[in-house]
């Protein structure tokens, strides 16, 4: 990498570090972290997990594990929906049998 790029990048990093040291920078960083955490809490809750698991997304390393778990583990919401569909089919079959029997008895 040419030296001019390195000094430009270092200067940009120094400016960002200086900005994050100001009260405005700290406030913006805190607001961004709050939005990030609340979004993950909401996502975990919608998937059927406990919503507070989203707070763990702030922990480096653990956030990668939780992201992969969310992507590849079965979601409780889907399991509940599958069980409800099975129950609905069973009730529908029972209702048909009941209608058929009541129609034959008459």
N, C-alpha and C positions, 0 to 999 in steps of 0.2 A: 504494500500500500504506500503510495507516495506520501512524503512528509506533510505536504499541504493539507491532505485529507485528514491526517491524524490530528494536526493542530486545530483544524476546524471542528472535528468531532469532540476533541477535548474541551475546546472553548464552549461548545454547546452544552456539554455535560456540566461544566462548571457553572454556566448560567442557570441551568435547571436546578442544580443543587442549591445555588444562592436563592433562587425563587422559592424553593420548597422550605427554606429556612425562614421565610417571612410569614407573618400571621395569615396573610391571604393564601399563600401556598399551602400552609398546614390545613387551613379550612377547606380548600378545594380538594386536597388529598383525602381528608376525613370524609367529605361528602361523597367522593368517588368510591371510597371503600365501603361506605354505608349502602350506596346504591348497588354495588357489586354483591355485597353480602345479602341484602334483601332480595335481589333477583335470584340468587342461588337458593335461598330459603324457600321462596315461592315455587321454584322449579322442583325442588325435592318434595315439597308438600303436594304439588299437583301429580307427581309420580306415585304418591301414596306412601312415601317415607315420612318420618318425622321431620318437620320443617326446620328445626333448629340444627340439623346436620349441615345446613348451608353455612353456618358460622365456621365450621372446620375448613371451608374452602380458603380461608385466610392463612392456613398453616402450609408453608412450603413443603412439597413432597406429598403430604396427605391430600392436597387438592388434586394432584394427578391421579392418585388411587381412587378418590371419590368420583372423579370425572369418569374414569374407566368403569367403575362399579355402576354408576348411573347409566352408562351406555350399554353395558353388557349383562347386568343382572336382571332377572325378571322383576317387573314393577308390581307392587301389591295392587295397584289400581286395575291393572290388566287381569290379575288373578281374580279379583272380586267381580269384574265384569264377566269373565268367563263362567264363574260359578253362578252368577245371576242368569246368564243365558241358559245354562243347563237347567236351572230351576224353572225358568219360564217354559222351556220345552217340556219338562215333566208335567207342569201344571196344564199345559195345552193338551198333552196326550191324555191326561186324566180327565180333563173336561170333555174331550171327544168320546172317551169310553163311557163317561156318565151320560152324555147325550144319547149315545147309541143304545145303552141299556134302558134308559127311560123311554126311548122311542119304541123299543121292542116290547116293553111291559104294557104299553097303552093299547 
